[in-house]
Each structure stands twice: as C-alpha cells, then as structure tokens.
C-alpha cells in the first residue's frame, strides 16, 4: 500500500455532471472520456493543403503526417473549449481550427473548482472511516503520528499507560510528544533471537504521561535486551568450546592415525635453502630473512590432505601434495557441489592436454621413476586414502603450487599446471629435498631442515588455492594500472 492510498483510500476520481457527457475530476484537473486538456492541438491537426514552393508548385518535401488521435480525444478538446463536441473527426478538427491556443473555458474552470472541493470532502470522509475502523496502530503512526499520540493520550487523562514506538526516531517523536505534554525516552531495542538482529530499529521510543512510569518501562526493556545479549554470549561461548573440543579431537585422531600407521611426521616448520634464489636475488627484496616452509596435515570428509605455505624470498604461496599412485584405498570422490564445480572448472578443462610434469627435466632427487611422474591434474589427487604421510616406502611426493611474487604481488598464473617433487628423509623427518620452478625464474632445487614440529592448521587451503586464480590475477592487474 503506497502513501497516497493511506491518505485517500479508494477515491481517485469523482464524476462531474456536464452537458457534454462523460466528465470526471481527479482532484487537480477535469477529464473528458479520460482525456486531459491539451494546449498544443495544432501539432495534431492535419495540414489544409500541400506545402508549395515560391513559384506555387507542390514542394517535393512535405511535412510528416501528424500523430493520429482517437475520436474521443478530439471531442474532449472541443468540450474543454466549450465548442460543440459532436461530429466526425474531420468536423471536430475543422471546428478547432482558430481555437488551438484557447484556454479551458471559464465555465469549465468554475466546474473544476467545485469538483475539487467535493472530492476533498469525499476523501476526508473516506480517510476518517479508514482511520477509525481499518487502520492498525503502526499505520496510524505512519500516516499521522501527531493525531495518533493525541488520541492515545487524551488531554486531561491521567492514565498510566505507555506506548513503545519501534519504527521512529527520537528526533521525530520528541517534538510531537512535547506539544501535548507527554514524556518520552529512547531505549536500546532487544535482539530478535530468530535473526540475531534488532527487531526494528536499534533504538525504540517510549512515550507516556507519567515520567516515572516511562522510566520504569525503559528499564524493563533495557533489562530484557541485556538478558538476551547475555544468553547469546553464553551460547556463543558454548559453541566456541564445542568447536575447540571438536578440533582437539580431530588433532588427537590424526596423531593416533599417524602413530598407528608408523608414518613419518612431516608436519611442522622448515628452514629452506635454495642456492639459485639466494645467489640471484638480494635479500633486501625479501619479506623474511630466511626462506621457510610450513607443512600441515588435515582430515576431511573426502580423505586426508597434506599441504604447505611457503616463503621462498622472491615468491610466496601454497603447496598441495598429491596422493601416492599405489594408494589403492583412496576414497572415491563424491559428486561435486555446484560451488566446487565452479572452483575446479579449469582443472576439468586441462585434464586432457595438461597431463604432464617437469620432473623429467630435473635431477635434484635421486631414484625418481618416470612412470610416477605421470600424475592426474584433477583436484581429487589432493585427497589421500590410507597413505597419508611420508614413510620409508613413500619418501617422494608430488606437489603443485600456486603463489605470487613478493614485489608487486603478481600472481604466478598457471603455476599449478606443472608437477614438482619433494623427498623426505626419516624416520624423524628432519631433512627434505625438492624441486621448484616458475615463469619468473629457472627450475631449481632446494633443501630443508626441520626447525619446529606439528602445530594447528591456521590456513584454509581451499580458500588459499581458489583465491589465486585467473579472476584474482586480472583484478590485481587492472588495479595496478588504475
């Protein structure tokens, strides 16, 4: 329901008696057969003859035909000017020639003034009926807040009632209340437990005749608001403790699984040495004093994952290790959600023409097998089955990486098309060797020594991975040039 209907329900026009027939008033103007008065009818009149040249010949270029108007429109323009509205269109047009600029006739203007008064009376009557019988308190406050307050608190009444107004600001209510001698205060609104947000506005306005009663109502609402807040904080704290307990159990389960399988624990902090990077780039261009790698293990519904975040001086990002080829107990992937399909769209398109790696070009790790280098580029390879950690049998692991250079933060686009290798030395897993490469530098080898064990997973690998995509690259590129 719009504001006009709130003020003047159902009455848009009234009929007006007129000798020419169908006439009505909309409150501001007369209408004949629903047509309004036009001051420029000459543009619709057909020409009386063709346009001639100076020599009296018919000109080649004639003005376009005027836009046609219905018969009732021509009748209406005659009625507005008090001309006879009967006849054909041609007769009406001929009758209007010479009267194109005539205003509305005096008789019609007098009729309009009487009609305006009549429609105002009818609208006022309809509005009053609606106010008394068909409007809620909220609608009354929206339509006429001053009148609503006066009727709610009649002059001379010493009642103890109060109104809690939820959709108005104090700056609007206070002047209206003061004019009729009412007290009013604001109070913070209670939170709606269903939506965890204020029920209406952040502040409510409490209005009444007795200051003490208004103040007590404000205190009551405030206590309720604080009680709900306290309950929500308590529930949030319980939820946080539950989440911490779940996370703790996950870590315990992971440790038990690792201990049971007698795998080597590669998780933790690693200090990295890469002669190629350290010799070709000055340390003043690096974010950190030393090259570093942090390896994580995580259990998911689709299987375990091993991944890492790295800082190799000139470039930073994340690694994702692929499962072993003989991991026959790896879980079969469940159907993807729509969101995951979008994230993995590029992988699917690369499945046929990017089934390759760079390890055949590298001699940094001994004992690599050519057949093992053929790895699936699909994301499913990132989920493990029964083989979740390096071991004496599985020292070498394939990985892919995504990241960006540390200068202007340019994303190394498509770096994850290539496979690289990492070899762990155990059983305490205190040393590793690996291959690495990208568009901005040559393929190289690196070594690492372990400087810290385990630790809570503090990155969302799916998010870190997906945020380094073509869209992010393009957005950053545009940002650098604008």
N, C-alpha and C positions, 0 to 999 in steps of 0.2 A: 504494500500500500504506500503510495507516494504522499508528499506533504500536501499537495492540492486536494487529494481525496480526504485527508484527515480534516482539513478545514471546511471543505464544501462537498460532503458526501453525495454522490449520485446526481447532483444538479449541475449539468454543464451548459444547458440551454433552456430557454423558455420560449414558448410560441407567442407570436405577436400578431394581433389581428390587423390585417392590411387589405385594402381593396384589391390588390393585385394577386392575392393568394398566399402561397407558402412563404412565410416570413418568420424568422426567429432571432433571438438575441443571445449572444454567448457571454454577456457581461461587459463587453467592451465595444462590440460592433453589431450591426444588423447583417443578416444573411438572407438572401432570396434564393430558394432552392439550393441552399448550402454554398452559394457563391458570394464572395465579398466584393466590395466596391473596387473598381479599377480606375485609376487616374490616367491611364495611358492606353486607351482603347484604339487610338489611331494606328498603333502598330499591328493591330489585328484586322483592320478594315481593308478589304481588297481595293486595289487601285481602280480609279474610274475609267482608265484607258491606258494604252501603252505609252511608254516614255518616248518622246520624239526628239529628233536632232534639231539643230538650229535651222535646218532647211525644211523642217516639217516632216521628215521621213521617220519611220519607226526605227529606233535605235537597236543595234544588234544586241547590246547588253541590257537586259531588263531586270528590275529588282526581283529578288526571290519572293515566292508566294508567302504571304503571312501565315503564321501558325493558326490552324483552324481551331475554333472554339465551339462547344456544343450550343444547341438552340437555347437551352435554359440559361446559359451564361449571357447571351445577348439580351434575353428577356430581363435578367436581373439588372444589367447595366441601364436598361430603359427605366425600370422601376426605381432605381436609385436616383435618377434624374427627373422623376415624375413624368416620364414620357409613356405613351401607350405601349404596353409590353405584348400586344397581340400582333400576330402576323408571321410570315415566313422569316427565315434568317435574312434573306436579301432585303425584305421590307424593314426589318429591325435595323439592319446596317444603314440603310438609306435614312431612316429616322434619326439615327445617332450622328450622322454627318453634320458638322457645325456645332455639335454639343460635346465634342471629345474632351474638352477641358472643363466642362461643367462640374461643380462640386455636388455633393449629396444635397438634395433639395431640403429646404427649410422644414417642410412637413415631416420628412423622414428623420431629420435631426431631433425634432421635438419628440417624435415617437421613440427614438433611441434613448433619450434621457428618461422617459417614463419607464421604458423597459429595464434600464439599468437599476432603477430604484426597486422595481418589482422583483428582479432576480436576486438582488441583495437581501430583500426581506425573506424570500423563499429559502435562500442559502442559510441565512441566520437561523431560521426556524429548524431546518434540517440539521444544522450543526448542533443546536441546543438539544434536539431529540437524541442525537447520537451521543452527546456528552452525558446526558442523564441516564441513558439506558444501554448504550452499546460500546462504551469505551472502558478499557482497563485503567488501572492507576498509572501504569507505565505510559500508556497512550496519552492520558491526560497531561502527564508531566512533559511529554514531548510536544504536545500541541499548545498548552497554555499553562506553564508552571506556576505563574503568579496566581491565577484563579484556583488552581488545584490546591495550593497551600492555604489560601483563604478559606476554601470550603472544608479542608481537613481540620483547620483550627479556627472555628468561627470566633468573631470578636466577642469578648466578654466571657467566653468559655474558660473554665479553669481546670480542664481535664488533664490527666497525667499521661496521655498517650504520646508516642514519638513516631516519627517517620524515618526510615533508613532508605536513603536515596542512593542508588547504586550506579546510575548512568550519567551523573552530572558532576561538574567540578565545583569546588567551593566558591570560586570567583563568580559563578552564575547564581548559585543558590543564596549566598550570604546577603546581597542587596535586597532580594525579594523577601527573605525572611525578616530582615531588619525593618522593612517598610511596614510590616504588620505586627511588629513587636515579638518576633519569635527568636529563640536561641538556636544556634547551630554550631556543630563541631565536626571536624574530619577525623577519620579513623582508618587505620590500615585494614584492607579487606582480607578476610580469611582465604586460605588457598583451597581451591577446588580439588579434592582428593582424586577425582576421576581424571583430571587433566594436568595436575600439578602446576596450576597457574591460577591467578586471581579470578574469582567468579565473574566479575565485570571489569571494573577499573581497579587500579592499585589502591585508591582511596575511596571510601564511602563518606557520605554526608549525613549526619544525624540531626534532625530538626524536631523541636518541641517547644512547649510554652514554659516549662519549668527547667531552669538551668541545671539544678541538681539531678533531675531525672535524666536529662540529656547526657550529663557527665557520667552517670551510672551506666547508661546504655553503651556509651563509648567504651567504658572499662570492660563491660561484658563482652563486647565484640572483640576488643583487643586481647582479652584472656583466651577467647576461643581461637583467635588467629595464632597466638603463641603456642597454645596446646597442640594445634595441628602441625605447626612447624616443628615442635619438639618430637612429635610422633614420627614425622617424616625423617628428621635427623636420626632418630633411633633406628628406623627401618633401613636407612642408608648405611648406618654403621653395621647393622647386622648383615646386610648384603655384602658389604666390603669384607667383613670377617669370613663370610661363607666363600667368597671368591678367593680370598687368600688361602683358606683351607683346601679348596679345590686345586689351586695352583701348587700348594705344598704337596698334595697327594700325587699330582702329576709328576712332580720332580722326583718324589720318592719312588713312584712306579718306574720312572725312567732309569733311576740308579739301580733298582732291583733287576730290571731287564738287562741292563748293561753288565751287571755283575754275574747274572745267570749265564749269559752267552759268552762270557770271558772275552769280550771285545776290548780293544784298546780305547781309552777315552781321549778323543782328540779335542774335546771342547776346552775352551779357555783362551787366554791371551798369548799372542805370539809376537816376538820381535823379529822383523823381517830384514834380510839383507839382499839387495839387488844391485850388483855392481854396475850393470848397464845404466840404470836410472841414476844412481848416486854419482857416476862419473860424467854423465851428460847434462845433468841439471843441478844448478846451485841450490843449496838448502834454503836460501832466502826466499825461494819461490814456494816452499812447502808450508802447509798449515801446522804440521807437527815436527818435532825434532827428529823423530825416528819413524821408519816405516813399520806398520803394525797390521795385525790380523786378529780378529776375534771370531772364533768358531762356536756355533751353537748347535744343539740338538733339541728337537721338539716333536712331541707326539701329536698327531692329528687324526681325524676320523678316517682319513684315506691312507694313513700309514705314517711312519716316522719321516722326518726331514732332517737334513744337515745343511747348514748354510753359514755364511760368514759376512761380516762387514770388514772392509779393508781401507787402509790409507797408505798408498804407495807414493806419497810425496806429490807427484805431478797429477795423480788421478785418485779418486776415491769412489767407493760404491759397494756392491754386494756380490758375493759368490753364491751359487746354488749347485750342490753336488748331485750327480745323477746316480741312480741305483746301479748295483753291480749286474753284469749280464747273467750271472748264474743265480741271481736272487729269484728262484722259481716260486717262492712262496709270497711274492709281492702281491698285494691286493689288487683285484681287478677294479678299475676305476668305475665309480657310479656315474649315472648320467649327469652331465653338467647342468648347472643352473644357467639361466639366461645371462646373469651378470658374469659368470665365469667364462661363458662362451664368448662374450664380447672381449674380455681380457685376453683370451687365448686365440683370437681370430687370426692374428699374424702367424702364430705357431702353426695353425692348421694349414695356412696357405703355403708355408715353407716346407711342409712335410715331404714333398716330392723332390724339390730342386735344391734343398739345402742340407741334405743328408751327408754332411762332411765334417772334418775337423782339421786342425792344423798340426796335430802331434806328429804326423809323418815328416814334417819339416824340422822337428826339434830332436835334439839328442840329449836333453837335460836330464832325463830319467832313464835309468838302465832297465832292461828287461821288459820294455813295453811291447805289447802284441798288436800287430796291425789290425787283426780282426776285432780286437777290443775297442779300437778307436772308432769303429762304426757305431755310433750311438743315435738313438732316436731324438730328434729335436723337440718332441712334444713335451708339454709340462708334466705329463704323467710320469716321466722319468725322474722327476724330483721326489717322488714318494717311494719309500722303501718298504720291504716286507720283513723278512727275518734277518737280513744283513743290514744292520743299522750303524755300525761303527767299523773303523779300520781294524784289521787283525793281521796275523802272520800270513794268512792266505790272501787277504784283500788289503794290501798296502797301498795300491794305486787306485785313485778315484778320479773320475772325470768331473769337470765342473764347467759351468758357463758363468759369465759375469755381465753385469750392467753397471754403469757409473758415469762420471763426468770429470772433466779436467778441473784442476783446482784454481786456475786463474780466473776465467770469466764464467766458470761453471757450465761450459758447453757439454751437453750430454753426448757420450760416445755411442752414437746411434748404430744399432745392429751389431754391437759387440757380442751379443749372445748367440749369434749365428755359428760361432766357432767354439769347438771344444778344446779345453786345456786340461792338463794333468797335474795331480798333486800326489806325492808319495810320502807316507808316514813311516817313521821308524820307531819300533816299540821294544818291549811291551809297554813301557811307561809313556811312550809317545812324547818324547821330549825334543824331537827334531823332525823337520819336514823339508822336502824339496818340491819345486813346482815350476811350471812354465806359465808365461803370461805374455800378452800382446794386445795391440790395438792399432787404430789408424794413425794416432799421433806419435807412435814410436815403434821401433822394431820389436819382433818377438824376442823374448829374453827368458832367463832362468832366475829363480830366486831360492833362497834357503830361509829357514826359520827355526828359532829355538823357543821353547815354551817358557813363559815368564809368569803365568797365572793359570789356575785351574778353574773349570766349571764356571758357574755364575748364572744368574737369572737371565732369561731371554728378554732383552729390552728393546727389540725391534719387531715390527710386523713385516715379515719377509714378503708376504703377498703384496702389501701396500708399497714397500720399498721397490719391489720389482716392477709393479704396474705403473708407478709414477715416472719411471724413466723410459717413456715410450715416445712414439712419433709426435703425439699431440703436445707433450711437455717440451720436446725439442723445438717444435715450431713456435710455441708460445714464448719460450725463452729467447729464440732468435728474433722474433718481432719486437720483444721488449728491449733488446739491446739496441735496436735501430730507431726507437721512438722515445 
